[in-house]
Every structure is written in C-alpha cells, then in structure tokens.
Amino acid sequence: MNRKEAHLQKQLRDIIKNNPDSLQAAVATEALECGYDITDFFADLLQHGCQSGMIGSLIYYCDTHKFYDTHYAEIEHLRYELETAIGVPLQPQGDLKNWYAWVAFEETARSMADELGL
C-alpha cells in the first residue's frame, strides 16, 4: 500500500470514528470495505453511481429504505441544499426512498472526494 492510500484510509477511519452514524461514515465504511483502491472506489462510484450495484448495502429496496429512514434528517438537509443550489425542486424517479438514498450516498461521496482531494 502506498502512502497516499494509507493516508486516505486513515482519513476515512477518522470520519467513522468521529461521526459513526453519519452519511459520511456510511460512505467511508463502503470505501474501506470495497477491497480495492480508495481512489478507484470514488472514481467508479462517481462515474457509475449506486445503480451500478457497486454499493452492496444499497441494492435492495429493503436496504435503501432502511438507509433512508436511518439518515432521514441528513438526507432532508442535503435535499434542501441541492434544491437551493440548482434553484428548482428535485424530481425523484421511481421509488422515493430508494432514489433519495442513492442521491444522498452519491452526493456525499462527491463532497468527500472533493475534500479528500480525489
């Protein structure tokens, strides 16, 4: 493992330690458990999204619904921030909880990738 990868892993472990129930911790956990390079994890996720099936904990509706319910307050805050930024309401497609769970996970990953310099 190179220095950059070790540093990224430490940053992700710190996120989990400091705020274990957050959206960021959920993304960090997936990144650490993916089994391959963290930079590649974020690149793949940001290019292909949760719909690709790469996030094993967010494949089935029962799991995305639980994720949505668990992170409801953060997802609503993120929804408000996104709608404010783009100036129009978001327009969910398909299953509401599934859609918002995926959007929240992907947007949180995008923000983290920026913060991590990826």
Residue frames relative to the residue before (quaternion, step in Angstrom):
aa qw qx qy qz dx dy dz
M 1.0000 0.0000 0.0000 0.0000 0.00 0.00 0.00
N 0.3621 -0.7423 0.5206 0.2163 3.56 -0.88 0.92
R 0.7173 -0.4682 0.3087 0.4135 3.57 -1.29 0.26
K 0.6457 0.5314 -0.3280 0.4394 3.56 0.94 -0.90
E 0.6605 0.5029 -0.3035 0.4678 3.57 0.91 -0.92
A 0.6480 0.5116 -0.3158 0.4677 3.60 0.94 -0.84
H 0.6519 0.5079 -0.3111 0.4693 3.57 0.99 -0.82
L 0.6436 0.5136 -0.3181 0.4699 3.60 0.97 -0.83
Q 0.6432 0.5189 -0.3228 0.4613 3.58 0.95 -0.84
K 0.6454 0.5108 -0.3215 0.4682 3.57 0.97 -0.81
Q 0.6477 0.5166 -0.3228 0.4576 3.59 0.92 -0.85
L 0.6706 0.4903 -0.2999 0.4690 3.59 0.95 -0.84
R 0.6349 0.5129 -0.3320 0.4728 3.60 1.01 -0.75
D 0.6317 0.5287 -0.3262 0.4637 3.59 1.06 -0.74
I 0.6126 0.5387 -0.3445 0.4647 3.59 1.03 -0.77
I 0.6699 0.4962 -0.2940 0.4675 3.58 0.88 -0.95
K 0.6674 0.5136 -0.2980 0.4494 3.56 0.92 -0.93
N 0.7409 0.4497 -0.2323 0.4415 3.58 0.87 -0.99
N 0.8044 0.0403 -0.0069 0.5926 3.61 1.10 -0.53
P 0.0900 -0.8898 0.4448 0.0483 3.57 0.66 1.17
D 0.7301 0.4278 -0.2452 0.4731 3.61 1.11 -0.47
S 0.5073 0.6856 -0.3948 0.3416 3.58 1.28 0.18
L 0.6543 -0.4694 0.4132 0.4253 3.53 -1.36 0.18
Q 0.6359 0.5317 -0.3344 0.4485 3.58 0.96 -0.81
A 0.6440 0.5122 -0.3239 0.4669 3.59 0.99 -0.77
A 0.6241 0.5330 -0.3386 0.4600 3.60 1.04 -0.73
V 0.6631 0.4800 -0.3001 0.4898 3.59 0.96 -0.85
A 0.6489 0.5248 -0.3164 0.4510 3.58 0.92 -0.90
T 0.6392 0.5308 -0.3202 0.4551 3.58 0.96 -0.85
E 0.6604 0.4962 -0.3048 0.4741 3.58 0.90 -0.92
A 0.6532 0.5224 -0.3161 0.4478 3.59 0.94 -0.89
L 0.6895 0.4774 -0.2802 0.4671 3.58 0.95 -0.86
E 0.7352 0.4297 -0.2295 0.4713 3.57 1.06 -0.70
C 0.4678 0.7245 -0.4229 0.2783 3.60 1.25 -0.18
G 0.4339 -0.7312 0.4392 0.2902 3.59 1.13 -0.50
Y 0.7570 0.2571 -0.2167 0.5603 3.58 1.20 0.21
D 0.8014 -0.3416 0.2156 0.4410 3.53 -1.38 0.12
I 0.5019 -0.6821 0.4500 0.2835 3.58 -0.85 1.00
T 0.6147 0.5355 -0.3503 0.4612 3.59 1.02 -0.73
D 0.6616 0.4962 -0.2989 0.4761 3.59 0.98 -0.83
F 0.5979 0.5638 -0.3572 0.4439 3.58 1.04 -0.76
F 0.7058 0.4517 -0.2738 0.4721 3.58 0.76 -1.03
A 0.6346 0.5281 -0.3365 0.4530 3.61 0.96 -0.79
D 0.6727 0.4910 -0.2947 0.4686 3.59 0.89 -0.90
L 0.6628 0.5079 -0.3064 0.4569 3.57 0.89 -0.92
L 0.7118 0.4576 -0.2727 0.4578 3.57 0.84 -0.93
Q 0.6695 0.4712 -0.3109 0.4827 3.58 1.14 -0.43
H 0.8190 0.2882 -0.1153 0.4826 3.58 0.85 -0.98
G 0.3687 -0.7731 0.4503 0.2521 3.61 1.22 -0.37
C 0.7066 -0.4548 0.3463 0.4172 3.50 -1.37 0.08
Q 0.5887 0.6053 -0.3713 0.3864 3.58 1.09 -0.63
S 0.5542 0.6162 -0.3844 0.4067 3.59 1.25 -0.35
G 0.4703 -0.6813 0.4353 0.3538 3.58 1.22 -0.44
M 0.4584 0.7150 -0.4363 0.2973 3.59 1.24 0.05
I 0.6719 0.4194 -0.2920 0.5360 3.60 1.22 -0.35
G 0.3004 -0.8243 0.4561 0.1489 3.52 0.06 1.35
S 0.6762 0.4929 -0.2982 0.4592 3.59 1.08 -0.63
L 0.7414 0.3511 -0.2176 0.5289 3.61 1.27 -0.08
I 0.3530 0.7372 -0.5008 0.2850 3.57 0.93 0.87
Y 0.7876 0.3231 -0.1545 0.5014 3.56 0.76 -1.05
Y 0.6185 -0.5723 0.3924 0.3689 3.55 -1.11 0.71
C 0.6249 0.5380 -0.3636 0.4335 3.60 0.92 -0.77
D 0.6784 0.4799 -0.2867 0.4767 3.59 1.06 -0.71
T 0.6726 0.4768 -0.3100 0.4735 3.60 0.93 -0.82
H 0.6207 0.5301 -0.3449 0.4633 3.60 1.08 -0.66
K 0.6479 0.5024 -0.3154 0.4778 3.58 0.97 -0.83
F 0.6289 0.5297 -0.3229 0.4687 3.59 0.99 -0.85
Y 0.6478 0.5160 -0.3073 0.4686 3.58 0.92 -0.93
D 0.6847 0.4838 -0.2908 0.4610 3.59 0.82 -0.98
T 0.6532 0.5274 -0.3045 0.4499 3.58 0.99 -0.86
H 0.8014 0.2845 -0.1124 0.5139 3.57 0.91 -0.96
Y 0.1909 0.8487 -0.4810 0.1091 3.57 1.28 0.38
A 0.6877 0.4901 -0.3058 0.4397 3.62 0.73 -0.98
E 0.6767 0.4766 -0.2945 0.4776 3.59 0.92 -0.86
I 0.6349 0.5249 -0.3283 0.4621 3.58 1.01 -0.78
E 0.6559 0.5005 -0.3144 0.4696 3.59 0.95 -0.80
H 0.6289 0.5143 -0.3328 0.4789 3.58 1.03 -0.73
L 0.6577 0.5022 -0.2980 0.4758 3.56 0.95 -0.88
R 0.6176 0.5401 -0.3385 0.4608 3.60 1.00 -0.81
Y 0.6573 0.5095 -0.3010 0.4668 3.58 0.90 -0.95
E 0.6603 0.5113 -0.3038 0.4585 3.59 0.92 -0.92
L 0.6662 0.4977 -0.3023 0.4659 3.59 0.94 -0.87
E 0.6679 0.4968 -0.3038 0.4634 3.57 0.90 -0.90
T 0.6317 0.5166 -0.3260 0.4772 3.58 1.04 -0.73
A 0.6713 0.5158 -0.2963 0.4422 3.58 0.93 -0.89
I 0.7681 0.3505 -0.2012 0.4967 3.60 0.92 -0.84
G 0.4593 -0.7396 0.4000 0.2866 3.57 1.27 -0.21
V 0.7350 0.2885 -0.2189 0.5733 3.59 1.25 0.20
P 0.5903 -0.5717 0.4195 0.3857 3.59 -1.17 0.46
L 0.5081 -0.6041 0.5103 0.3412 3.56 -1.16 0.60
Q 0.2246 -0.7740 0.5797 0.1201 3.56 -1.14 0.61
P 0.2271 -0.8108 0.5265 0.1179 3.57 0.10 1.31
Q 0.2213 -0.7524 0.6099 0.1139 3.53 -1.16 0.75
G 0.8241 0.1868 -0.1457 0.5144 3.57 -0.94 0.84
D 0.8230 -0.1795 0.1717 0.5108 3.52 -1.11 -0.79
L 0.4805 -0.7238 0.4243 0.2554 3.58 -0.56 1.22
K 0.7089 0.4528 -0.2789 0.4633 3.60 0.71 -1.00
N 0.6315 0.5261 -0.3301 0.4642 3.57 0.99 -0.80
W 0.6669 0.5181 -0.2984 0.4447 3.58 0.85 -0.99
Y 0.7047 0.4528 -0.2716 0.4739 3.57 0.84 -0.95
A 0.5995 0.5452 -0.3669 0.4569 3.61 1.06 -0.63
W 0.6832 0.4764 -0.2881 0.4725 3.57 0.89 -0.91
V 0.6474 0.5104 -0.3270 0.4619 3.60 0.90 -0.86
A 0.6637 0.5064 -0.3088 0.4558 3.58 0.89 -0.91
F 0.6580 0.5043 -0.3132 0.4632 3.57 0.91 -0.89
E 0.6954 0.4821 -0.2745 0.4568 3.58 0.85 -0.98
E 0.6791 0.4782 -0.2970 0.4711 3.61 0.91 -0.84
T 0.6199 0.5181 -0.3387 0.4822 3.57 1.08 -0.67
A 0.6445 0.5091 -0.3146 0.4758 3.59 0.99 -0.82
R 0.6321 0.5290 -0.3352 0.4563 3.61 0.97 -0.79
S 0.6656 0.5002 -0.2887 0.4727 3.55 0.94 -0.93
M 0.6610 0.4996 -0.3051 0.4695 3.58 0.96 -0.85
A 0.6219 0.5396 -0.3416 0.4531 3.58 0.98 -0.82
D 0.6359 0.5149 -0.3213 0.4767 3.58 1.00 -0.80
E 0.6827 0.4933 -0.2852 0.4574 3.58 0.87 -0.96
L 0.7001 0.4591 -0.2527 0.4850 3.58 1.10 -0.75
G 0.4716 -0.7014 0.4181 0.3329 3.56 1.30 -0.11
L 0.4306 0.7062 -0.4528 0.3329 3.56 1.14 0.63
